[in-house]
Amino acid sequence: MLFGFFLAIAGMFAFAVAPRIGMVMVWTGAVCAWFGIAVAIEQKPWIPRGKLLLQILLGASAFSLALTASPLSIRGIFIAALLGGVIGAFASQWSRWLANKR
């Protein structure tokens, strides 16, 4: 998770020099950080609806944050936020599967 945050921040600085490389770094960092947070949320003893809502919000924010480093319009960022929310809704299955693999 921390590696993802570091990669996203470094990607924002790299975006000023090399936009494509910076964009890929921000995207990769956002996905790594979001997935690390999803795994951490799944291990908390919260109610299932609360976990699901938080993972939906984090998925939407991770995708829309990553898209701020890309040349999309506001409509594209909104669609990506919706897509991130849908993907975040399924984060519990992915993170449960990953947590059981350890």
C-alpha atoms as one frame of an Amber mdcrd trajectory, in Angstrom:
protein
   0.000   0.000   0.000   2.739   2.465   0.905   4.665   1.514  -2.221   1.561
   2.405  -4.244   1.301   5.835  -2.631   4.993   6.471  -3.231   4.694   5.368
  -6.856   1.683   7.636  -7.437   3.420  10.660  -5.910   6.618  10.021  -7.868
   4.495   9.579 -10.989   2.943  13.009 -10.507   6.412  14.544 -10.518   7.482
  12.416 -13.493   4.358  13.540 -15.365   5.872  17.020 -15.703   8.903  15.635
 -17.548   7.597  12.538 -19.330   3.780  12.487 -19.452   3.358   8.863 -20.591
   5.742   7.421 -18.012   4.231   9.598 -15.293   0.718   8.530 -16.263   1.649
   4.845 -16.067   3.348   5.383 -12.700   0.300   7.186 -11.285  -2.064   4.490
 -12.560   0.078   1.660 -11.203   0.541   3.411  -7.870  -3.171   4.121  -7.484
  -4.085   0.512  -8.205  -1.433  -0.850  -5.797  -2.471   1.529  -3.030  -6.168
   0.850  -3.560  -5.689  -2.902  -3.495  -3.565  -2.681  -0.348  -6.278  -0.642
   1.347  -8.941  -3.138   0.215  -6.998  -5.999   1.803  -6.553  -3.992   5.024
 -10.279  -3.169   5.164 -11.197  -6.819   4.682  -9.175  -7.785   7.749 -11.021
  -5.314  10.017 -13.917  -6.621  12.167 -16.487  -4.244  10.661 -19.961  -5.018
   9.418 -20.060  -6.268   5.797 -22.126  -3.335   4.490 -19.680  -0.835   5.966
 -16.737  -2.612   4.372 -18.520  -2.722   1.014 -19.409   0.981   1.117 -15.878
   1.983   2.049 -14.370  -0.182  -0.699 -16.753   1.314  -3.269 -15.782   4.843
  -2.221 -12.073   4.035  -2.262 -12.314   2.352  -5.663 -14.102   5.350  -7.145
 -11.639   7.809  -5.658  -8.587   5.787  -6.747  -9.759   5.620 -10.350 -10.760
   9.278 -10.534  -7.500  10.354  -8.872  -5.481   8.295 -11.329  -7.368   9.836
 -14.229  -6.442  13.355 -13.187  -3.005  12.538 -14.624  -4.484  11.677 -18.007
  -5.861  13.877 -20.769  -9.520  12.918 -20.283 -12.431  15.273 -19.915 -14.539
  15.708 -16.799 -17.053  13.271 -18.279 -14.309  10.662 -18.689 -13.211  11.116
 -15.088 -16.838  10.745 -13.921 -17.232   7.519 -15.909 -13.960   6.242 -14.440
 -15.216   7.063 -10.939 -18.345   4.998 -11.611 -16.220   2.166 -12.987 -13.968
   2.354  -9.927 -17.025   2.132  -7.687 -18.209  -1.002  -9.466 -14.748  -2.558
  -9.256 -14.550  -1.506  -5.607 -17.789  -3.377  -4.950 -16.011  -6.595  -5.886
 -12.842  -5.782  -3.938 -14.020  -7.844  -0.992 -13.941 -11.052  -3.041 -10.469
 -10.283  -4.397  -9.045  -9.264  -1.048 -10.627 -12.248   0.731  -9.099 -14.555
  -1.873  -5.697 -12.908  -1.464  -5.870 -12.944   2.347  -6.698 -16.674   2.350
  -3.765 -17.432   0.044  -1.220 -16.269   2.643
